[in-house]
Amino acid sequence: MPELPEVEAVRLLMEKNCMGKRVRVVSPFEQGGGARNGQFDDIVMGEGANAASITAAFGQRNVKALHRRGKQIWFELSGEGPSILFHLGMTGTVVLEGHDVMKYKAFKVCLG
C-alpha cells in the first residue's frame, strides 16, 4: 500500500505530464484483466452515472491543476462539470504511457 510520499510522487508525475493537456479519450470501463474487465462500475462512478455521461462530462476538457489530499488525487479541469478523482488503493500506482511504472522499495528494520 502506498504511503503519502509515494502518492505525492504519483501526483508530481501526473502534473508534469498532464498539465495543460486535453482529455481526448475517456474509457469509463474496468481495465486490467480482472473479473470485471470491460464492465462499467456504477457504484464507483457515482449515482446516476453511465458510460455515456462520464465520457461527455470529461471529454475535450483541459487539465488545469492536480491536487492531492491523503491518498486521493484529483484533476481540476477547464470548463463546467465534475473533476476526476483517483484513489490509489492497494496498488498505489498510476501508469502513464511512455513512462516506467513506479516501483516502491521494501526494507526490513533489524534491531540489535
Secondary structure as the mmCIF struct_conf table of DSSP 4:
data_model
#
loop_
_struct_conf.conf_type_id
_struct_conf.id
_struct_conf.beg_label_comp_id
_struct_conf.beg_label_asym_id
_struct_conf.beg_label_seq_id
_struct_conf.end_label_comp_id
_struct_conf.end_label_asym_id
_struct_conf.end_label_seq_id
HELX_RH_AL_P HELX_RH_AL_P1 LEU A 4 CYS A 18
TURN_TY1_P TURN_TY1_P1 MET A 19 GLY A 20
STRN STRN1 ARG A 22 ARG A 22
STRN STRN2 PHE A 29 PHE A 29
BEND BEND1 GLY A 32 GLY A 34
TURN_TY1_P TURN_TY1_P2 ALA A 35 GLY A 38
STRN STRN3 PHE A 40 PHE A 40
HELX_RH_AL_P HELX_RH_AL_P2 ASP A 42 MET A 45
TURN_TY1_P TURN_TY1_P3 GLU A 47 GLY A 48
HELX_RH_AL_P HELX_RH_AL_P3 ALA A 51 PHE A 58
TURN_TY1_P TURN_TY1_P4 GLY A 59 GLN A 60
STRN STRN4 ASN A 62 ASN A 62
STRN STRN5 VAL A 63 ARG A 69
TURN_TY1_P TURN_TY1_P5 GLY A 70 LYS A 71
STRN STRN6 GLN A 72 LEU A 77
BEND BEND2 SER A 78 GLY A 81
HELX_LH_PP_P HELX_LH_PP_P1 PRO A 82 SER A 83
STRN STRN7 ILE A 84 HIS A 87
TURN_TY1_P TURN_TY1_P6 GLY A 89 THR A 91
TURN_TY1_P TURN_TY1_P7 GLU A 97 GLY A 98
BEND BEND3 HIS A 99 HIS A 99
HELX_LH_PP_P HELX_LH_PP_P2 ASP A 100 MET A 102
HELX_LH_PP_P HELX_LH_PP_P3 TYR A 104 ALA A 106
#
